[in-house]
Amino acid sequence: KELIEERHEFRERLENLELLNKPNERNFSTDTSLSIFDDTIVKQQNEIAQRLETLEKLTTEVHNCGRRTSTSTYNEPNDLPVIVNELTSEQSIIKRRLESLEALTHELEEVKYKLSSKKISSLDSAASINGRIMWTISNFGTKLDESKESRTQIESQYFYTGESGYKLQLRAYLNGIGQWEGRHMIVSLHVLPTQWDNRLVWPCRLKVVFCLRDQEPIHRKAKDLVKSFTSNPAAKGFESPCLQMFIPHRTLYTKSYLKNDVIIIDVKAHPL
């Protein structure tokens, strides 16, 4: 009975490892390093599968041998000890193979993680990875009119708090929503899911500085509108905004915040 249970355990472990190695789940299978690891893991899986087949045959023989022993005379040859020895040997080999395969699988996941963090530039072509974004909103008047008509929301490019850091995005209702509609522009910061979220600290806590740039060409005369926030650690999920900044429309038309139909929002975000 113990041998049969251990065989089932080996079978489950092999199936779990096979799930990790499905071709359609490899995000970076074209990478040379991953191909080498994948080939090694496939080879290990094939060897273990063969061992399991042998193990299952031996287990069946043990079962049949036990049945024959219970119904036979004492003079009938009993090959049960030999089969048990072979079975034990096969189990030992399979156990070592599984341990080796699990180590390789773990190493493969580490390589995938490292590659994923280096692929940010290819996933988001010009994404910032220093926690800062300078969001330029052009054709402001047209987009404001669209927001008034259909309450549309515009979105910035993605940016990151660092390599393998939190993935962020700014979103804006230029004409506001709810009680602020028609009176304020609302800019919100959102945290988005990534491939490496399991390695990040949750809930996400950020120190964020919002800045509406005064586009006055003489820097000493420019007066940027700056506000600092700390995110609420109780916030859950990726759908709700992490932080929001409310800018009155009347403020937008003062100074040089709106210039040549363009506004600039500068945001810096750093994990706490």
ZIDA-V860153 format. One record per residue. N is the residue number from 1. OMEGA is omega in whole degrees, -180 to 180 (999 if undefined). NEAR is the number of other ideal C-beta (glycine too) atoms within 8 Angstrom. Layout:
# ZIDA-V860153
<<N OMEGA NEAR> <N OMEGA NEAR>>
This chain:
# ZIDA-V860153
<<1 -180 4> <2 179 5> <3 179 11> <4 179 9> <5 -180 8> <6 176 9> <7 178 13> <8 180 8> <9 178 8> <10 -179 15> <11 -180 9> <12 -180 8> <13 178 10> <14 179 13> <15 178 8> <16 179 8> <17 178 14> <18 178 9> <19 -180 8> <20 -173 10> <21 179 12> <22 -178 8> <23 -177 6> <24 178 4> <25 179 7> <26 -178 10> <27 -174 7> <28 -173 10> <29 -180 9> <30 -180 5> <31 -176 9> <32 -178 5> <33 -179 8> <34 179 15> <35 179 10> <36 179 8> <37 -178 12> <38 179 12> <39 180 8> <40 -179 9> <41 178 14> <42 179 9> <43 179 8> <44 -179 12> <45 179 13> <46 179 8> <47 -180 9> <48 179 14> <49 178 9> <50 179 8> <51 179 12> <52 178 13> <53 177 8> <54 -180 9> <55 -180 14> <56 177 9> <57 180 8> <58 179 12> <59 178 12> <60 179 8> <61 178 9> <62 -179 13> <63 180 9> <64 180 8> <65 180 12> <66 179 9> <67 179 8> <68 -178 9> <69 -177 10> <70 -177 6> <71 -176 5> <72 176 7> <73 -178 4> <74 -179 4> <75 -178 3> <76 -179 8> <77 -179 3> <78 -178 7> <79 -179 7> <80 -179 10> <81 -180 7> <82 -179 7> <83 179 12> <84 178 10> <85 178 8> <86 180 9> <87 179 13> <88 179 8> <89 179 8> <90 179 12> <91 -180 13> <92 179 8> <93 -180 9> <94 -179 13> <95 179 9> <96 179 8> <97 180 12> <98 179 13> <99 178 8> <100 180 9> <101 179 13> <102 177 10> <103 178 8> <104 179 12> <105 178 12> <106 179 8> <107 177 9> <108 179 13> <109 178 9> <110 179 8> <111 178 12> <112 -180 11> <113 -179 12> <114 179 8> <115 -178 12> <116 -180 12> <117 180 10> <118 -177 8> <119 -179 9> <120 -176 11> <121 179 9> <122 178 5> <123 179 6> <124 -164 8> <125 -177 5> <126 -176 6> <127 175 12> <128 177 9> <129 178 10> <130 178 5> <131 -178 13> <132 175 10> <133 174 11> <134 -174 7> <135 178 11> <136 179 7> <137 -180 13> <138 -178 6> <139 -174 7> <140 -177 12> <141 180 7> <142 -179 7> <143 177 12> <144 178 10> <145 178 8> <146 179 9> <147 178 14> <148 -176 7> <149 -172 6> <150 180 5> <151 -180 8> <152 178 8> <153 177 8> <154 -174 10> <155 176 7> <156 172 12> <157 175 9> <158 169 10> <159 -172 14> <160 178 14> <161 179 10> <162 174 8> <163 -176 8> <164 179 9> <165 179 11> <166 178 12> <167 -173 11> <168 176 16> <169 174 12> <170 175 14> <171 -175 12> <172 167 14> <173 -175 11> <174 179 11> <175 179 11> <176 175 13> <177 178 8> <178 -177 5> <179 -180 3> <180 -176 10> <181 180 9> <182 -177 7> <183 -176 7> <184 165 9> <185 -179 12> <186 177 13> <187 -178 12> <188 178 12> <189 -178 15> <190 174 11> <191 -176 10> <192 -180 9> <193 176 5> <194 179 9> <195 -176 6> <196 -177 10> <197 -180 8> <198 -179 4> <199 180 6> <200 -180 10> <201 178 5> <202 -1 5> <203 -178 7> <204 176 13> <205 -176 9> <206 167 16> <207 -173 11> <208 175 15> <209 175 11> <210 178 14> <211 172 12> <212 -173 15> <213 169 11> <214 -175 11> <215 174 10> <216 -177 10> <217 177 4> <218 -170 6> <219 -177 6> <220 178 4> <221 -177 6> <222 178 12> <223 179 7> <224 175 9> <225 -172 10> <226 175 8> <227 180 8> <228 -179 8> <229 169 10> <230 -176 9> <231 179 12> <232 -178 6> <233 -179 7> <234 -179 5> <235 -176 10> <236 173 5> <237 -177 5> <238 -175 7> <239 -177 3> <240 178 7> <241 178 8> <242 180 14> <243 180 11> <244 175 8> <245 -178 10> <246 -178 9> <247 180 12> <248 179 8> <249 -179 10> <250 178 6> <251 -179 10> <252 -175 12> <253 174 7> <254 -178 6> <255 177 7> <256 178 8> <257 176 14> <258 -176 9> <259 -178 8> <260 178 3> <261 -179 8> <262 169 11> <263 -179 12> <264 178 11> <265 -178 15> <266 -177 13> <267 175 13> <268 -179 9> <269 -180 14> <270 178 9> <271 177 10> <272 999 6>>
